[in-house]
Amino acid sequence: MLLRSHSKSCLRPIFQSNLKVSPIRAHLSVNSYISLDYSWTQTHSFFVLMGGFMLYVDKKPYHTLWPDEVLKLIRAECIDVPTLTAKQIHDKSKGNVISKGLIVLQVTWFVMQFITRVIYRLEITQLEVGTLAFAGLNFLTYAVWWNKPLNVQCPHPVYWKLTESKPENVNVREDDQVTGLAMESLNSIAELTSGVDIFDASRQLRVPTFDGSITLKDSENRIIFYAGILMATIFGGIHCMAWFFAFCTHQEQVLWRMSAVVITCTPWFTSLVTIAAKFVEDTIGNYVRKDVVWVVYGMIAVFPFILYITARAVLLVLMFTTSRDLPPDAYKAVLWTSLVPHL
């Protein structure tokens, strides 16, 4: 999925691993820009990953700057250091502490009343279990993205300084995989029918949804890898809480149990297959082509992926179908929880 952010941040954007803050600060001091307001923060890192800096040439938008391009162009003195404060970025954001705080408050209230129902031995529905799983992901998302601007529509302009040359070397990368086969196919059809490349201009002015161009250290890759597996395991494990819940039919109970086990164990199976593929690549890479190893890996990994998506869909359907015949205790509520502020 960066310039170094505050040392207290335990979770940093990926961009922080590539760009160092020291060259930026040194450049700021040379140009008399040094100020605490203009120091690079985690908010700036999120902003540049979102495509927040637009390169302008001859007062026209030319190219959305990628994370590594910002530092590269600054060092080449092609652009000035963006003088944009974190406060100005947050001013562009559609979210603030109040809106985020209200959502966190509501999620906290739901988790509290869920625990209260367990303590008072009241019936818990499958829909509440599924909601609890997503509530856990909500907490993690807001913890990581608390400083991330929301739905910024207008990028910050960065102007090309050199008059004797144009930024011809600033092109859309060949490894932009987000376009995908679907967009390429549509583009080919458009070129055949109208002779116009409909995506040529748009590629210049956007950034990929999933940017895999930033190189991470092995230790950082491992942290992300195991953190993802842990999150998926916790998410699936919460669904397993409904193992002995009352279901309308025995078939629905079996489907729920099987699906809960699948979404809990599939990430571990996929990780083991990935580790095995890397081991095979390292041990017999001299005798077998590496692309053959990864083609086999892809064929094996696609099955648990489809299985996982199917299990998630089954659980989502069962959350609502099991609500058609709830036991009487499911309609009872602990009175004092209604006194806690919530929406």
TAJO-V744412 format. One record per helix or strand of 2 or more residues. SS is the DSSP state (2 for helix, 1 for strand). FROM is the first residue (numbers start at 0). TO is the last residue. If there is no record, write none. Layout:
ss:SS from:FROM to:TO
ss:SS from:FROM to:TO
//
This chain:
ss:2 from:13 to:16
ss:2 from:20 to:29
ss:2 from:35 to:37
ss:2 from:41 to:48
ss:1 from:52 to:56
ss:1 from:59 to:63
ss:2 from:66 to:74
ss:2 from:85 to:91
ss:2 from:96 to:118
ss:2 from:125 to:143
ss:1 from:155 to:158
ss:2 from:179 to:193
ss:2 from:199 to:203
ss:2 from:217 to:243
ss:2 from:249 to:282
ss:2 from:289 to:323
ss:2 from:327 to:330
ss:2 from:334 to:338
//
